């Protein structure tokens, strides 16, 4: 295996660990332990760690090393604001898409609605929710926007999982919100679609501080 492919493999493994806070917030990354655990040399490990710094999952402190990102209410709130901005702009652009693309969004929701309503697996619920929002944003036809939104989703995924674990009944609320957004998109009703989308995202953003406290309790005192 080449160093480049090793770095890609290790990056994927470490990103998954960072998303789910396998490293505790603010924890120093033990590079020697990771080289042994992941069976990789120091060079591709360092390349993967630096990529994760650029993506916002880790921080680098000169002279000290790599650390897991903090779980900070203000930063999480800012990520929710960024998510709202990205999705609203994608929606604005997406409403100009061809009829077939809008119909495909409706078909996506129809196909996943029953599974979403019946699902009790929190990770799968978050995956399906993200899939809907990426499909909605995908109407814009802007790959860079989708890349940024994917990064934001990954950085708030743990908090969202905590939220859905606490409020399992929220799945039904999210489902009806998806339906309201989609119906407005199919009508090309920009005002109604944006209001439904903003309300859907911002309801969760308002709970950020309490959710971060709950996330900390689950990280340090797991179920």
C-alpha positions in Angstrom: 0.0 0.0 0.0 1.4 3.4 -1.0 1.8 6.2 1.6 -1.0 8.2 -0.3 -3.5 5.3 0.0 -2.4 4.7 3.6 -3.1 8.4 4.4 -6.5 8.1 2.8 -7.4 5.0 4.7 -6.2 6.4 8.0 -7.9 9.8 7.3 -11.3 7.9 6.8 -10.8 6.0 10.1 -9.8 9.0 12.1 -12.5 11.2 10.7 -15.1 8.6 11.8 -13.5 8.5 15.3 -13.6 12.3 15.4 -17.2 12.6 14.2 -18.4 10.3 17.0 -16.0 11.8 19.6 -14.0 8.5 20.1 -11.4 11.1 21.2 -12.8 13.2 24.0 -13.2 17.0 23.5 -9.9 18.7 24.0 -8.0 15.4 24.4 -4.4 15.3 23.1 -4.0 12.8 20.2 -1.5 10.1 21.0 0.3 9.6 17.7 2.5 6.7 18.8 -0.6 4.8 20.0 -2.4 5.5 16.7 0.5 4.3 14.6 0.3 0.9 16.4 -3.5 0.7 16.5 -3.9 1.6 12.8 -0.8 -0.2 11.6 0.5 2.8 9.8 3.8 4.8 9.7 4.2 8.3 11.1 4.2 10.1 7.7 0.7 9.1 6.5 -0.7 9.5 10.0 0.6 13.0 10.1 -0.9 13.7 6.7 -4.3 12.4 7.8 -4.1 14.4 11.1 -3.3 17.6 9.2 -6.3 17.0 6.8 -8.5 16.7 9.9 -7.2 20.0 11.2 -8.1 21.6 7.9 -11.6 20.1 8.0 -12.2 21.4 11.6 -12.2 18.0 13.4 -8.9 18.5 15.2 -6.7 21.4 16.3 -3.0 21.7 16.1 -1.1 23.5 19.0 2.5 24.4 18.1 4.9 22.5 20.2 2.1 20.4 21.8 0.6 18.4 19.1 -2.9 17.5 17.8 -6.0 17.7 19.9 -9.6 16.7 19.4 -11.9 19.7 18.7 -13.7 21.2 21.6 -17.4 20.6 22.1 -18.3 24.3 22.5 -21.9 25.6 22.5 -20.9 28.8 20.6 -19.1 26.9 17.9 -21.9 24.4 17.5 -24.4 27.3 17.3 -22.2 28.9 14.6 -22.1 25.6 12.6 -25.9 25.5 12.7 -26.0 29.1 11.4 -23.6 28.1 8.6 -25.8 25.1 7.9 -28.9 27.3 7.6 -27.0 29.8 5.3 -25.8 27.0 3.0 -29.2 25.2 2.8 -31.2 28.4 2.2 -28.8 29.4 -0.6 -29.0 25.9 -2.1 -32.8 26.1 -1.9 -32.9 29.4 -3.7 -30.8 28.0 -6.5 -32.5 24.7 -6.5 -35.9 26.2 -7.1 -34.7 27.0 -10.6 -34.0 23.3 -11.3 -36.0 21.5 -14.0 -39.3 19.9 -13.1 -37.8 16.4 -13.3 -35.3 17.2 -10.5 -38.0 18.6 -8.2 -40.1 15.5 -8.9 -37.2 13.3 -8.0 -36.9 15.0 -4.6 -40.6 14.2 -4.0 -40.0 10.6 -5.0 -37.0 10.4 -2.6 -39.2 11.5 0.3 -42.0 9.1 -0.7 -39.6 6.2 -0.9 -38.0 6.9 2.5 -41.0 8.2 4.5 -42.2 4.8 5.9 -38.7 3.7 6.8 -38.0 7.0 8.5 -41.2 6.9 10.5 -40.6 3.4 11.7 -36.9 3.7 12.4 -35.7 3.5 16.0 -31.9 3.5 15.3 -30.7 7.0 16.1 -27.6 6.8 13.8 -29.8 5.6 10.9 -32.4 8.4 11.6 -29.6 11.0 11.3 -28.3 9.4 8.2 -31.7 9.5 6.5 -32.2 13.1 7.6 -28.9 14.1 6.2 -29.7 12.3 3.0 -32.9 14.3 2.5 -31.2 17.6 3.2 -28.3 16.7 0.8 -30.9 15.7 -1.9 -32.6 19.1 -1.3 -29.4 21.0 -1.5 -28.3 18.9 -4.5 -31.0 20.6 -6.6 -28.7 23.6 -6.8 -26.2 21.6 -8.8 -23.3 23.2 -6.9 -20.7 20.6 -5.8 -18.7 23.0 -3.6 -21.8 23.9 -1.7 -22.6 20.2 -1.1 -19.0 19.6 0.0 -19.2 22.4 2.6 -22.6 21.2 3.8 -21.4 17.6 4.2 -18.5 18.9 6.4 -20.9 20.9 8.6 -23.2 17.9 8.9 -20.3 15.7 10.1 -19.2 18.3 12.6 -22.6 18.5 14.3 -23.6 14.9 13.8 -22.8 13.8 17.4 -24.9 16.6 18.9 -27.8 15.7 16.5 -27.6 12.1 17.5 -27.8 13.1 21.2 -30.8 15.3 20.4 -32.7 12.5 18.6 -31.8 10.0 21.3 -33.4 12.3 23.8 -36.4 13.2 21.7 -37.3 10.1 19.7 -40.7 11.6 19.0 -38.8 14.2 17.1 -38.5 11.8 14.1 -42.2 12.4 13.3 -41.8 16.2 13.6 -38.8 16.1 11.3 -40.7 13.9 8.9 -43.6 16.4 8.7 -41.1 19.2 8.3 -39.6 17.4 5.3 -43.0 17.0 3.8 -43.8 20.7 4.2 -40.5 21.7 2.6 -40.9 19.3 -0.3 -44.5 20.4 -1.0 -43.4 24.0 -1.1 -40.5 23.1 -3.4 -42.8 21.3 -5.8 -45.0 24.4 -5.9 -41.9 26.5 -6.4 -43.1 28.6 -3.5 -39.8 30.2 -2.4 -41.2 32.0 0.6 -43.0 28.9 2.1 -40.0 26.6 1.3 -37.5 28.9 3.0 -39.7 29.5 6.0 -40.2 25.7 6.5 -36.5 25.0 6.0 -35.3 27.7 8.4 -37.8 26.7 11.0 -36.8 23.1 10.8 -33.1 23.8 11.3 -33.4 26.7 13.8 -35.7 24.7 16.2 -32.7 22.5 16.9 -30.1 25.3 16.9 -32.0 27.0 19.7 -31.4 24.0 21.9 -27.6 24.0 21.4 -26.4 24.8 24.9 -28.6 22.2 26.6 -27.7 19.7 23.9 -23.9 20.2 24.4 -24.3 19.7 28.2 -26.2 16.5 27.5 -23.6 15.4 25.0 -20.8 15.9 27.6 -22.8 13.8 30.1 -23.1 11.0 27.5 -19.5 11.1 26.5 -18.2 10.9 30.0 -21.0 8.8 31.6 -22.0 6.6 28.7 -25.3 4.6 28.8 
